[in-house]
Amino acid sequence: MNIKVDDIAAHVRLHPKYAMSLFKNMLNVSIKQYLIIMRINHAKVLLSNTRNPIKNISTDSGFKHASSFFATFKNHTGVTPQEFRDQIQAL
């Protein structure tokens, strides 16, 4: 899940800045924000369905550093990855 803005732009054969502008105008969210949301959603699936270590899940979800994964995850969900996993397992 390590997709970059340049990868998306190249795939649709557009200049990265134009692709970013077009994406934002169509979906009302930047490509970067969309990719973060997709990475967090991917991490949620892995946290819910595997026992993989959280550090591995952060890498598998496209984050270069576990610390940025923890901060981004908490910012988007209100809980840490471990708290999220614990809540899912308690259901």
C-alpha positions in Angstrom: 0.0 0.0 0.0 2.8 2.3 -0.9 1.2 4.4 -3.6 2.5 7.9 -4.2 0.9 11.0 -5.9 3.4 10.7 -8.8 2.4 7.0 -9.3 -1.3 8.1 -9.7 -0.4 10.9 -12.0 1.7 8.7 -14.2 -1.0 6.1 -14.3 -3.5 8.6 -15.7 -0.9 10.3 -17.8 -1.2 13.7 -16.2 1.3 16.1 -14.7 1.3 15.6 -10.9 0.2 19.1 -10.1 -2.7 18.9 -12.6 -3.7 15.5 -11.3 -3.7 16.8 -7.7 -5.9 19.8 -8.7 -8.3 17.6 -10.7 -8.6 15.1 -7.9 -9.3 17.8 -5.3 -11.9 19.4 -7.5 -13.7 16.1 -8.2 -13.6 14.5 -4.8 -13.1 17.6 -2.5 -10.1 15.9 -0.9 -6.5 16.0 -1.8 -4.7 13.0 -3.2 -2.4 13.0 -0.2 -5.4 13.0 2.2 -7.1 10.3 0.3 -4.0 8.1 0.4 -3.7 8.7 4.1 -7.4 7.6 4.6 -6.8 4.5 2.4 -3.7 3.6 4.5 -5.5 4.0 7.7 -8.4 1.9 6.5 -5.9 -0.8 5.3 -4.3 -0.7 8.8 -7.7 -1.1 10.4 -8.4 -4.2 8.3 -5.0 -5.7 9.3 -5.4 -4.7 13.0 -8.9 -6.4 13.0 -8.0 -9.5 11.0 -4.4 -10.4 11.9 -2.1 -10.7 14.8 0.7 -9.1 13.0 2.8 -6.7 15.1 1.7 -3.1 14.8 5.1 -2.0 13.5 4.7 -4.5 10.6 1.2 -3.2 10.0 2.5 0.4 9.8 5.0 -0.7 7.1 2.4 -2.8 5.3 0.1 0.2 5.2 2.6 2.4 3.5 4.1 4.3 6.4 7.9 4.8 6.5 8.1 5.3 10.2 6.0 3.7 13.0 5.9 7.0 14.9 4.2 8.8 12.0 1.8 5.8 11.7 0.9 6.0 15.4 0.3 9.8 15.2 -1.7 9.7 12.0 -3.8 6.7 13.2 -4.6 8.4 16.4 -5.4 11.7 14.7 -7.8 10.0 12.3 -9.5 7.5 14.7 -9.1 9.1 18.2 -7.4 5.9 19.5 -4.0 4.3 19.1 -3.6 1.3 16.9 -3.4 -1.0 20.0 -6.5 0.6 21.5 -8.3 0.0 18.2 -7.2 -3.6 18.1 -8.3 -4.1 21.8 -11.7 -2.6 21.0 -12.2 -4.9 18.0 -11.2 -8.0 20.0 -13.5 -7.0 22.8 -16.6 -7.2 20.5 
